[in-house]
Amino acid sequence: MQWIANLLLALVAGLHLYFLVLEMFLWTKPLGRKVFGLTPEFAQASKVLAANQGLYNGFLSAGLFWSLSQGATGVPNQLFFLGCVVVAGVYGAATVSRKILFVQALPAALGVAAVLLAR
């Protein structure tokens, strides 16, 4: 079960690294606009906000990878960072798009369950 928990942690961390790239570097590019359904005008007007959002996703990714590198002693940190992702995903689903619940919150919630079951 530990390998499943580690795999889910790495997946969530990788997703947030991808979000960082999308929001900080590709927001105004065709891929970023397509992923988020943005017009060129809105993407340009909101790129500074998106970069800030991307930076926060980068911190979540870094925290998840760091906690994963700690092995068994990192479980409290793993649960903390996964919990942050779940909360952010639920908030995003409630305020922006329900899709965020499945893309962000669900993988992190599965990670929390796997970490707890692996103990």
A tleap script that builds the chain and sets N, CA, C and O, in Angstrom:
source leaprc.protein.ff14SB
mol = sequence {
  NMET GLN TRP ILE ALA ASN LEU LEU LEU ALA
  LEU VAL ALA GLY LEU HIE LEU TYR PHE LEU
  VAL LEU GLU MET PHE LEU TRP THR LYS PRO
  LEU GLY ARG LYS VAL PHE GLY LEU THR PRO
  GLU PHE ALA GLN ALA SER LYS VAL LEU ALA
  ALA ASN GLN GLY LEU TYR ASN GLY PHE LEU
  SER ALA GLY LEU PHE TRP SER LEU SER GLN
  GLY ALA THR GLY VAL PRO ASN GLN LEU PHE
  PHE LEU GLY CYS VAL VAL VAL ALA GLY VAL
  TYR GLY ALA ALA THR VAL SER ARG LYS ILE
  LEU PHE VAL GLN ALA LEU PRO ALA ALA LEU
  GLY VAL ALA ALA VAL LEU LEU ALA CARG
}
set mol.1.N position { 0.811 -1.196 0.000 }
set mol.1.CA position { 0.000 0.000 0.000 }
set mol.1.C position { 0.859 1.266 0.000 }
set mol.1.O position { 0.433 2.314 -0.485 }
set mol.2.N position { 2.072 1.159 0.548 }
set mol.2.CA position { 2.954 2.326 0.607 }
set mol.2.C position { 3.288 2.848 -0.782 }
set mol.2.O position { 3.356 4.059 -0.992 }
set mol.3.N position { 3.497 1.945 -1.727 }
set mol.3.CA position { 3.854 2.391 -3.071 }
set mol.3.C position { 2.691 3.139 -3.725 }
set mol.3.O position { 2.916 4.050 -4.521 }
set mol.4.N position { 1.464 2.767 -3.402 }
set mol.4.CA position { 0.299 3.478 -3.938 }
set mol.4.C position { 0.243 4.894 -3.355 }
set mol.4.O position { -0.009 5.862 -4.074 }
set mol.5.N position { 0.479 5.000 -2.048 }
set mol.5.CA position { 0.502 6.319 -1.405 }
set mol.5.C position { 1.592 7.192 -2.031 }
set mol.5.O position { 1.357 8.362 -2.333 }
set mol.6.N position { 2.771 6.626 -2.222 }
set mol.6.CA position { 3.878 7.380 -2.825 }
set mol.6.C position { 3.554 7.796 -4.260 }
set mol.6.O position { 3.863 8.911 -4.680 }
set mol.7.N position { 2.932 6.892 -4.998 }
set mol.7.CA position { 2.561 7.182 -6.380 }
set mol.7.C position { 1.543 8.323 -6.434 }
set mol.7.O position { 1.663 9.229 -7.259 }
set mol.8.N position { 0.541 8.277 -5.550 }
set mol.8.CA position { -0.462 9.340 -5.520 }
set mol.8.C position { 0.147 10.676 -5.095 }
set mol.8.O position { -0.193 11.720 -5.650 }
set mol.9.N position { 1.041 10.641 -4.117 }
set mol.9.CA position { 1.741 11.866 -3.708 }
set mol.9.C position { 2.524 12.458 -4.885 }
set mol.9.O position { 2.459 13.659 -5.144 }
set mol.10.N position { 3.252 11.611 -5.581 }
set mol.10.CA position { 4.040 12.078 -6.726 }
set mol.10.C position { 3.127 12.601 -7.836 }
set mol.10.O position { 3.453 13.591 -8.491 }
set mol.11.N position { 1.993 11.946 -8.047 }
set mol.11.CA position { 1.039 12.394 -9.060 }
set mol.11.C position { 0.499 13.781 -8.723 }
set mol.11.O position { 0.472 14.664 -9.580 }
set mol.12.N position { 0.072 13.973 -7.488 }
set mol.12.CA position { -0.460 15.281 -7.071 }
set mol.12.C position { 0.633 16.346 -7.156 }
set mol.12.O position { 0.376 17.462 -7.608 }
set mol.13.N position { 1.832 16.012 -6.732 }
set mol.13.CA position { 2.948 16.959 -6.830 }
set mol.13.C position { 3.228 17.306 -8.288 }
set mol.13.O position { 3.448 18.471 -8.619 }
set mol.14.N position { 3.220 16.306 -9.154 }
set mol.14.CA position { 3.440 16.540 -10.582 }
set mol.14.C position { 2.347 17.395 -11.208 }
set mol.14.O position { 2.626 18.266 -12.032 }
set mol.15.N position { 1.106 17.146 -10.816 }
set mol.15.CA position { -0.005 17.970 -11.308 }
set mol.15.C position { 0.200 19.438 -10.938 }
set mol.15.O position { -0.026 20.327 -11.758 }
set mol.16.N position { 0.626 19.685 -9.710 }
set mol.16.CA position { 0.801 21.066 -9.278 }
set mol.16.C position { 2.019 21.721 -9.930 }
set mol.16.O position { 2.045 22.938 -10.114 }
set mol.17.N position { 3.002 20.935 -10.270 }
set mol.17.CA position { 4.123 21.462 -11.049 }
set mol.17.C position { 3.633 21.849 -12.454 }
set mol.17.O position { 4.031 22.878 -13.000 }
set mol.18.N position { 2.771 21.012 -13.020 }
set mol.18.CA position { 2.164 21.306 -14.322 }
set mol.18.C position { 1.317 22.569 -14.246 }
set mol.18.O position { 1.367 23.405 -15.148 }
set mol.19.N position { 0.531 22.717 -13.164 }
set mol.19.CA position { -0.281 23.924 -12.985 }
set mol.19.C position { 0.618 25.157 -12.913 }
set mol.19.O position { 0.290 26.203 -13.473 }
set mol.20.N position { 1.759 25.029 -12.217 }
set mol.20.CA position { 2.711 26.139 -12.142 }
set mol.20.C position { 3.134 26.564 -13.548 }
set mol.20.O position { 3.105 27.750 -13.875 }
set mol.21.N position { 3.520 25.610 -14.365 }
set mol.21.CA position { 3.974 25.921 -15.723 }
set mol.21.C position { 2.849 26.572 -16.532 }
set mol.21.O position { 3.065 27.573 -17.215 }
set mol.22.N position { 1.653 25.997 -16.447 }
set mol.22.CA position { 0.521 26.564 -17.182 }
set mol.22.C position { 0.231 28.003 -16.753 }
set mol.22.O position { 0.025 28.881 -17.591 }
set mol.23.N position { 0.218 28.231 -15.455 }
set mol.23.CA position { -0.194 29.536 -14.946 }
set mol.23.C position { 0.911 30.589 -15.001 }
set mol.23.O position { 0.624 31.771 -15.194 }
set mol.24.N position { 2.146 30.187 -14.838 }
set mol.24.CA position { 3.232 31.169 -14.824 }
set mol.24.C position { 3.816 31.442 -16.211 }
set mol.24.O position { 4.244 32.560 -16.498 }
set mol.25.N position { 3.831 30.418 -17.068 }
set mol.25.CA position { 4.548 30.558 -18.337 }
set mol.25.C position { 3.681 30.408 -19.582 }
set mol.25.O position { 4.034 30.922 -20.643 }
set mol.26.N position { 2.559 29.715 -19.468 }
set mol.26.CA position { 1.746 29.442 -20.656 }
set mol.26.C position { 0.372 30.099 -20.631 }
set mol.26.O position { -0.442 29.855 -21.522 }
set mol.27.N position { 0.102 30.920 -19.633 }
set mol.27.CA position { -1.217 31.528 -19.442 }
set mol.27.C position { -1.712 32.250 -20.699 }
set mol.27.O position { -2.874 32.102 -21.076 }
set mol.28.N position { -0.855 33.018 -21.338 }
set mol.28.CA position { -1.265 33.791 -22.512 }
set mol.28.C position { -0.989 33.059 -23.828 }
set mol.28.O position { -1.322 33.563 -24.900 }
set mol.29.N position { -0.391 31.892 -23.749 }
set mol.29.CA position { -0.082 31.099 -24.940 }
set mol.29.C position { -1.301 30.252 -25.325 }
set mol.29.O position { -2.207 30.074 -24.510 }
set mol.30.N position { -1.332 29.735 -26.541 }
set mol.30.CA position { -2.494 28.949 -26.984 }
set mol.30.C position { -2.848 27.777 -26.048 }
set mol.30.O position { -4.027 27.549 -25.776 }
set mol.31.N position { -1.848 27.035 -25.555 }
set mol.31.CA position { -2.156 25.901 -24.675 }
set mol.31.C position { -2.788 26.364 -23.370 }
set mol.31.O position { -3.789 25.798 -22.929 }
set mol.32.N position { -2.219 27.376 -22.759 }
set mol.32.CA position { -2.773 27.893 -21.512 }
set mol.32.C position { -4.179 28.428 -21.688 }
set mol.32.O position { -5.055 28.173 -20.862 }
set mol.33.N position { -4.397 29.169 -22.764 }
set mol.33.CA position { -5.739 29.708 -23.020 }
set mol.33.C position { -6.731 28.585 -23.271 }
set mol.33.O position { -7.881 28.658 -22.836 }
set mol.34.N position { -6.289 27.548 -23.971 }
set mol.34.CA position { -7.183 26.414 -24.259 }
set mol.34.C position { -7.546 25.659 -22.985 }
set mol.34.O position { -8.717 25.358 -22.752 }
set mol.35.N position { -6.545 25.351 -22.158 }
set mol.35.CA position { -6.788 24.601 -20.920 }
set mol.35.C position { -7.771 25.331 -20.019 }
set mol.35.O position { -8.647 24.706 -19.421 }
set mol.36.N position { -7.635 26.642 -19.917 }
set mol.36.CA position { -8.468 27.415 -19.001 }
set mol.36.C position { -9.646 28.102 -19.693 }
set mol.36.O position { -10.435 28.781 -19.037 }
set mol.37.N position { -9.772 27.932 -21.007 }
set mol.37.CA position { -10.888 28.526 -21.734 }
set mol.37.C position { -10.881 30.049 -21.715 }
set mol.37.O position { -11.906 30.675 -21.448 }
set mol.38.N position { -9.736 30.639 -21.995 }
set mol.38.CA position { -9.564 32.095 -21.891 }
set mol.38.C position { -9.528 32.759 -23.256 }
set mol.38.O position { -9.053 32.178 -24.233 }
set mol.39.N position { -10.030 33.966 -23.311 }
set mol.39.CA position { -9.825 34.783 -24.496 }
set mol.39.C position { -8.427 35.389 -24.409 }
set mol.39.O position { -7.883 35.526 -23.314 }
set mol.40.N position { -7.845 35.750 -25.539 }
set mol.40.CA position { -6.526 36.388 -25.488 }
set mol.40.C position { -6.521 37.653 -24.628 }
set mol.40.O position { -5.547 37.926 -23.927 }
set mol.41.N position { -7.600 38.415 -24.682 }
set mol.41.CA position { -7.680 39.656 -23.920 }
set mol.41.C position { -7.713 39.388 -22.417 }
set mol.41.O position { -7.006 40.038 -21.646 }
set mol.42.N position { -8.540 38.426 -22.008 }
set mol.42.CA position { -8.631 38.118 -20.581 }
set mol.42.C position { -7.314 37.532 -20.074 }
set mol.42.O position { -6.861 37.864 -18.979 }
set mol.43.N position { -6.704 36.659 -20.876 }
set mol.43.CA position { -5.427 36.064 -20.475 }
set mol.43.C position { -4.378 37.140 -20.260 }
set mol.43.O position { -3.635 37.099 -19.280 }
set mol.44.N position { -4.315 38.090 -21.156 }
set mol.44.CA position { -3.334 39.179 -21.034 }
set mol.44.C position { -3.617 40.030 -19.797 }
set mol.44.O position { -2.698 40.400 -19.066 }
set mol.45.N position { -4.894 40.337 -19.568 }
set mol.45.CA position { -5.261 41.196 -18.444 }
set mol.45.C position { -5.048 40.514 -17.086 }
set mol.45.O position { -4.848 41.195 -16.080 }
set mol.46.N position { -5.088 39.191 -17.049 }
set mol.46.CA position { -5.007 38.472 -15.772 }
set mol.46.C position { -3.699 37.704 -15.581 }
set mol.46.O position { -3.583 36.909 -14.648 }
set mol.47.N position { -2.721 37.932 -16.448 }
set mol.47.CA position { -1.503 37.117 -16.392 }
set mol.47.C position { -0.713 37.288 -15.101 }
set mol.47.O position { -0.071 36.336 -14.657 }
set mol.48.N position { -0.736 38.448 -14.491 }
set mol.48.CA position { -0.006 38.645 -13.232 }
set mol.48.C position { -0.684 37.857 -12.107 }
set mol.48.O position { -0.012 37.246 -11.276 }
set mol.49.N position { -1.996 37.877 -12.088 }
set mol.49.CA position { -2.730 37.083 -11.087 }
set mol.49.C position { -2.476 35.594 -11.289 }
set mol.49.O position { -2.291 34.855 -10.322 }
set mol.50.N position { -2.468 35.160 -12.535 }
set mol.50.CA position { -2.230 33.745 -12.823 }
set mol.50.C position { -0.823 33.328 -12.399 }
set mol.50.O position { -0.633 32.232 -11.872 }
set mol.51.N position { 0.152 34.189 -12.623 }
set mol.51.CA position { 1.521 33.874 -12.215 }
set mol.51.C position { 1.614 33.714 -10.701 }
set mol.51.O position { 2.312 32.827 -10.210 }
set mol.52.N position { 0.919 34.559 -9.970 }
set mol.52.CA position { 0.880 34.452 -8.512 }
set mol.52.C position { 0.253 33.121 -8.101 }
set mol.52.O position { 0.762 32.428 -7.220 }
set mol.53.N position { -0.836 32.781 -8.738 }
set mol.53.CA position { -1.517 31.508 -8.479 }
set mol.53.C position { -0.587 30.333 -8.802 }
set mol.53.O position { -0.541 29.351 -8.062 }
set mol.54.N position { 0.140 30.440 -9.891 }
set mol.54.CA position { 1.084 29.392 -10.276 }
set mol.54.C position { 2.186 29.214 -9.252 }
set mol.54.O position { 2.613 28.093 -8.977 }
set mol.55.N position { 2.649 30.327 -8.685 }
set mol.55.CA position { 3.686 30.249 -7.661 }
set mol.55.C position { 3.185 29.459 -6.450 }
set mol.55.O position { 3.920 28.640 -5.899 }
set mol.56.N position { 1.952 29.698 -6.039 }
set mol.56.CA position { 1.375 28.940 -4.920 }
set mol.56.C position { 1.289 27.454 -5.253 }
set mol.56.O position { 1.548 26.607 -4.397 }
set mol.57.N position { 0.928 27.139 -6.489 }
set mol.57.CA position { 0.904 25.728 -6.890 }
set mol.57.C position { 2.307 25.132 -6.846 }
set mol.57.O position { 2.479 23.955 -6.531 }
set mol.58.N position { 3.290 25.936 -7.156 }
set mol.58.CA position { 4.671 25.470 -7.067 }
set mol.58.C position { 5.076 25.156 -5.632 }
set mol.58.O position { 5.785 24.182 -5.383 }
set mol.59.N position { 4.629 25.976 -4.695 }
set mol.59.CA position { 4.925 25.700 -3.284 }
set mol.59.C position { 4.253 24.407 -2.829 }
set mol.59.O position { 4.839 23.633 -2.072 }
set mol.60.N position { 3.028 24.173 -3.288 }
set mol.60.CA position { 2.360 22.912 -2.946 }
set mol.60.C position { 3.141 21.726 -3.524 }
set mol.60.O position { 3.339 20.716 -2.848 }
set mol.61.N position { 3.574 21.856 -4.760 }
set mol.61.CA position { 4.349 20.795 -5.395 }
set mol.61.C position { 5.657 20.544 -4.641 }
set mol.61.O position { 6.014 19.399 -4.364 }
set mol.62.N position { 6.354 21.612 -4.318 }
set mol.62.CA position { 7.616 21.471 -3.579 }
set mol.62.C position { 7.393 20.802 -2.225 }
set mol.62.O position { 8.162 19.926 -1.829 }
set mol.63.N position { 6.349 21.210 -1.522 }
set mol.63.CA position { 6.045 20.608 -0.221 }
set mol.63.C position { 5.710 19.134 -0.334 }
set mol.63.O position { 6.114 18.337 0.512 }
set mol.64.N position { 4.978 18.766 -1.370 }
set mol.64.CA position { 4.635 17.355 -1.564 }
set mol.64.C position { 5.873 16.523 -1.900 }
set mol.64.O position { 6.065 15.442 -1.342 }
set mol.65.N position { 6.707 17.021 -2.806 }
set mol.65.CA position { 7.937 16.285 -3.136 }
set mol.65.C position { 8.861 16.197 -1.920 }
set mol.65.O position { 9.473 15.157 -1.677 }
set mol.66.N position { 8.962 17.281 -1.164 }
set mol.66.CA position { 9.793 17.289 0.048 }
set mol.66.C position { 9.287 16.265 1.052 }
set mol.66.O position { 10.069 15.488 1.601 }
set mol.67.N position { 7.973 16.262 1.294 }
set mol.67.CA position { 7.412 15.318 2.266 }
set mol.67.C position { 7.577 13.877 1.783 }
set mol.67.O position { 7.771 12.969 2.591 }
set mol.68.N position { 7.502 13.670 0.494 }
set mol.68.CA position { 7.707 12.332 -0.065 }
set mol.68.C position { 9.147 11.872 0.150 }
set mol.68.O position { 9.395 10.692 0.401 }
set mol.69.N position { 10.088 12.798 0.052 }
set mol.69.CA position { 11.499 12.452 0.235 }
set mol.69.C position { 11.840 12.099 1.680 }
set mol.69.O position { 12.900 11.530 1.940 }
set mol.70.N position { 10.962 12.427 2.620 }
set mol.70.CA position { 11.208 12.157 4.033 }
set mol.70.C position { 10.844 10.732 4.447 }
set mol.70.O position { 11.122 10.323 5.574 }
set mol.71.N position { 10.233 9.988 3.551 }
set mol.71.CA position { 9.842 8.616 3.887 }
set mol.71.C position { 8.791 8.580 4.981 }
set mol.71.O position { 7.908 9.436 5.032 }
set mol.72.N position { 8.888 7.591 5.852 }
set mol.72.CA position { 7.881 7.383 6.902 }
set mol.72.C position { 7.797 8.562 7.870 }
set mol.72.O position { 6.729 8.841 8.413 }
set mol.73.N position { 8.904 9.249 8.087 }
set mol.73.CA position { 8.865 10.389 9.012 }
set mol.73.C position { 8.143 11.597 8.411 }
set mol.73.O position { 7.807 12.541 9.126 }
set mol.74.N position { 7.908 11.565 7.099 }
set mol.74.CA position { 7.248 12.677 6.428 }
set mol.74.C position { 5.738 12.589 6.379 }
set mol.74.O position { 5.090 13.454 5.790 }
set mol.75.N position { 5.161 11.561 6.987 }
set mol.75.CA position { 3.705 11.379 6.923 }
set mol.75.C position { 2.927 12.610 7.393 }
set mol.75.O position { 1.987 13.012 6.708 }
set mol.76.N position { 3.270 13.226 8.524 }
set mol.76.CA position { 2.516 14.431 8.918 }
set mol.76.C position { 2.588 15.540 7.854 }
set mol.76.O position { 1.596 16.218 7.588 }
set mol.77.N position { 3.751 15.713 7.264 }
set mol.77.CA position { 3.894 16.729 6.217 }
set mol.77.C position { 3.120 16.327 4.959 }
set mol.77.O position { 2.520 17.178 4.303 }
set mol.78.N position { 3.132 15.049 4.624 }
set mol.78.CA position { 2.365 14.569 3.475 }
set mol.78.C position { 0.891 14.875 3.665 }
set mol.78.O position { 0.228 15.373 2.755 }
set mol.79.N position { 0.382 14.575 4.846 }
set mol.79.CA position { -1.030 14.824 5.130 }
set mol.79.C position { -1.348 16.312 5.121 }
set mol.79.O position { -2.410 16.723 4.653 }
set mol.80.N position { -0.430 17.117 5.637 }
set mol.80.CA position { -0.642 18.569 5.634 }
set mol.80.C position { -0.761 19.098 4.210 }
set mol.80.O position { -1.730 19.781 3.879 }
set mol.81.N position { 0.226 18.784 3.362 }
set mol.81.CA position { 0.211 19.327 2.003 }
set mol.81.C position { -0.924 18.754 1.169 }
set mol.81.O position { -1.536 19.479 0.384 }
set mol.82.N position { -1.218 17.467 1.322 }
set mol.82.CA position { -2.369 16.898 0.618 }
set mol.82.C position { -3.662 17.555 1.094 }
set mol.82.O position { -4.554 17.825 0.290 }
set mol.83.N position { -3.766 17.812 2.396 }
set mol.83.CA position { -4.939 18.493 2.936 }
set mol.83.C position { -5.090 19.890 2.363 }
set mol.83.O position { -6.202 20.324 2.062 }
set mol.84.N position { -3.975 20.598 2.210 }
set mol.84.CA position { -4.021 21.932 1.589 }
set mol.84.C position { -4.565 21.840 0.167 }
set mol.84.O position { -5.359 22.681 -0.256 }
set mol.85.N position { -4.142 20.828 -0.559 }
set mol.85.CA position { -4.614 20.646 -1.934 }
set mol.85.C position { -6.105 20.326 -1.953 }
set mol.85.O position { -6.838 20.846 -2.794 }
set mol.86.N position { -6.559 19.477 -1.036 }
set mol.86.CA position { -7.981 19.147 -0.975 }
set mol.86.C position { -8.798 20.415 -0.713 }
set mol.86.O position { -9.791 20.668 -1.396 }
set mol.87.N position { -8.386 21.200 0.262 }
set mol.87.CA position { -9.109 22.438 0.587 }
set mol.87.C position { -9.112 23.384 -0.608 }
set mol.87.O position { -10.154 23.946 -0.945 }
set mol.88.N position { -7.974 23.567 -1.245 }
set mol.88.CA position { -7.896 24.447 -2.414 }
set mol.88.C position { -8.782 23.928 -3.544 }
set mol.88.O position { -9.436 24.708 -4.235 }
set mol.89.N position { -8.800 22.621 -3.726 }
set mol.89.CA position { -9.625 22.024 -4.777 }
set mol.89.C position { -11.111 22.174 -4.513 }
set mol.89.O position { -11.880 22.460 -5.430 }
set mol.90.N position { -11.517 21.985 -3.281 }
set mol.90.CA position { -12.931 22.153 -2.921 }
set mol.90.C position { -13.336 23.626 -3.097 }
set mol.90.O position { -14.404 23.922 -3.633 }
set mol.91.N position { -12.487 24.526 -2.649 }
set mol.91.CA position { -12.774 25.955 -2.808 }
set mol.91.C position { -12.857 26.328 -4.292 }
set mol.91.O position { -13.768 27.038 -4.715 }
set mol.92.N position { -11.898 25.841 -5.063 }
set mol.92.CA position { -11.913 26.119 -6.501 }
set mol.92.C position { -13.152 25.552 -7.183 }
set mol.92.O position { -13.714 26.186 -8.076 }
set mol.93.N position { -13.578 24.368 -6.770 }
set mol.93.CA position { -14.781 23.770 -7.345 }
set mol.93.C position { -16.018 24.587 -6.993 }
set mol.93.O position { -16.936 24.714 -7.803 }
set mol.94.N position { -16.039 25.137 -5.792 }
set mol.94.CA position { -17.199 25.922 -5.356 }
set mol.94.C position { -17.239 27.308 -5.988 }
set mol.94.O position { -18.316 27.877 -6.169 }
set mol.95.N position { -16.077 27.851 -6.325 }
set mol.95.CA position { -16.034 29.240 -6.787 }
set mol.95.C position { -15.691 29.423 -8.262 }
set mol.95.O position { -16.003 30.464 -8.841 }
set mol.96.N position { -15.050 28.420 -8.883 }
set mol.96.CA position { -14.599 28.595 -10.266 }
set mol.96.C position { -15.228 27.568 -11.200 }
set mol.96.O position { -15.961 27.929 -12.121 }
set mol.97.N position { -14.942 26.289 -10.966 }
set mol.97.CA position { -15.427 25.229 -11.853 }
set mol.97.C position { -15.481 23.909 -11.100 }
set mol.97.O position { -14.557 23.561 -10.365 }
set mol.98.N position { -16.563 23.188 -11.290 }
set mol.98.CA position { -16.718 21.888 -10.632 }
set mol.98.C position { -15.628 20.898 -11.066 }
set mol.98.O position { -15.291 19.969 -10.332 }
set mol.99.N position { -15.094 21.112 -12.252 }
set mol.99.CA position { -14.022 20.258 -12.788 }
set mol.99.C position { -12.823 20.198 -11.830 }
set mol.99.O position { -12.146 19.173 -11.753 }
set mol.100.N position { -12.563 21.277 -11.111 }
set mol.100.CA position { -11.429 21.343 -10.191 }
set mol.100.C position { -11.550 20.292 -9.092 }
set mol.100.O position { -10.544 19.793 -8.586 }
set mol.101.N position { -12.777 19.963 -8.729 }
set mol.101.CA position { -12.997 18.933 -7.715 }
set mol.101.C position { -12.379 17.608 -8.152 }
set mol.101.O position { -11.804 16.890 -7.335 }
set mol.102.N position { -12.497 17.289 -9.424 }
set mol.102.CA position { -12.013 16.009 -9.936 }
set mol.102.C position { -10.542 16.044 -10.336 }
set mol.102.O position { -9.842 15.037 -10.224 }
set mol.103.N position { -10.076 17.193 -10.798 }
set mol.103.CA position { -8.687 17.312 -11.254 }
set mol.103.C position { -7.733 17.526 -10.092 }
set mol.103.O position { -6.606 17.030 -10.115 }
set mol.104.N position { -8.175 18.261 -9.072 }
set mol.104.CA position { -7.287 18.645 -7.984 }
set mol.104.C position { -7.651 17.974 -6.658 }
set mol.104.O position { -6.806 17.318 -6.048 }
set mol.105.N position { -8.885 18.127 -6.211 }
set mol.105.CA position { -9.259 17.645 -4.875 }
set mol.105.C position { -9.321 16.127 -4.788 }
set mol.105.O position { -8.838 15.549 -3.815 }
set mol.106.N position { -9.903 15.471 -5.783 }
set mol.106.CA position { -10.056 14.014 -5.724 }
set mol.106.C position { -8.719 13.269 -5.661 }
set mol.106.O position { -8.559 12.398 -4.806 }
set mol.107.N position { -7.750 13.579 -6.539 }
set mol.107.CA position { -6.464 12.878 -6.416 }
set mol.107.C position { -5.809 13.097 -5.049 }
set mol.107.O position { -5.216 12.177 -4.486 }
set mol.108.N position { -5.917 14.320 -4.517 }
set mol.108.CA position { -5.320 14.591 -3.205 }
set mol.108.C position { -6.063 13.847 -2.104 }
set mol.108.O position { -5.432 13.344 -1.175 }
set mol.109.N position { -7.387 13.767 -2.187 }
set mol.109.CA position { -8.163 13.020 -1.186 }
set mol.109.C position { -7.824 11.538 -1.239 }
set mol.109.O position { -7.728 10.885 -0.200 }
set mol.110.N position { -7.643 11.006 -2.439 }
set mol.110.CA position { -7.214 9.609 -2.569 }
set mol.110.C position { -5.813 9.428 -1.979 }
set mol.110.O position { -5.512 8.398 -1.376 }
set mol.111.N position { -4.969 10.436 -2.159 }
set mol.111.CA position { -3.635 10.401 -1.556 }
set mol.111.C position { -3.701 10.380 -0.044 }
set mol.111.O position { -2.971 9.622 0.595 }
set mol.112.N position { -4.561 11.196 0.538 }
set mol.112.CA position { -4.742 11.199 1.995 }
set mol.112.C position { -5.169 9.814 2.463 }
set mol.112.O position { -4.611 9.281 3.423 }
set mol.113.N position { -6.154 9.231 1.792 }
set mol.113.CA position { -6.627 7.898 2.173 }
set mol.113.C position { -5.512 6.869 2.066 }
set mol.113.O position { -5.352 6.034 2.956 }
set mol.114.N position { -4.743 6.920 0.987 }
set mol.114.CA position { -3.653 5.956 0.807 }
set mol.114.C position { -2.572 6.117 1.846 }
set mol.114.O position { -2.049 5.127 2.357 }
set mol.115.N position { -2.226 7.361 2.171 }
set mol.115.CA position { -1.202 7.603 3.206 }
set mol.115.C position { -1.682 7.041 4.545 }
set mol.115.O position { -0.917 6.391 5.258 }
set mol.116.N position { -2.933 7.288 4.881 }
set mol.116.CA position { -3.469 6.803 6.162 }
set mol.116.C position { -3.564 5.287 6.193 }
set mol.116.O position { -3.296 4.672 7.225 }
set mol.117.N position { -3.936 4.684 5.087 }
set mol.117.CA position { -4.033 3.216 5.031 }
set mol.117.C position { -2.670 2.539 5.050 }
set mol.117.O position { -2.540 1.397 5.492 }
set mol.118.N position { -1.655 3.251 4.567 }
set mol.118.CA position { -0.302 2.677 4.515 }
set mol.118.C position { 0.412 2.708 5.863 }
set mol.118.O position { 1.469 2.095 6.014 }
set mol.119.N position { -0.147 3.408 6.836 }
set mol.119.CA position { 0.490 3.554 8.152 }
set mol.119.C position { 0.438 2.255 8.917 }
set mol.119.O position { 0.924 2.183 10.045 }
savepdb mol mol.pdb
quit
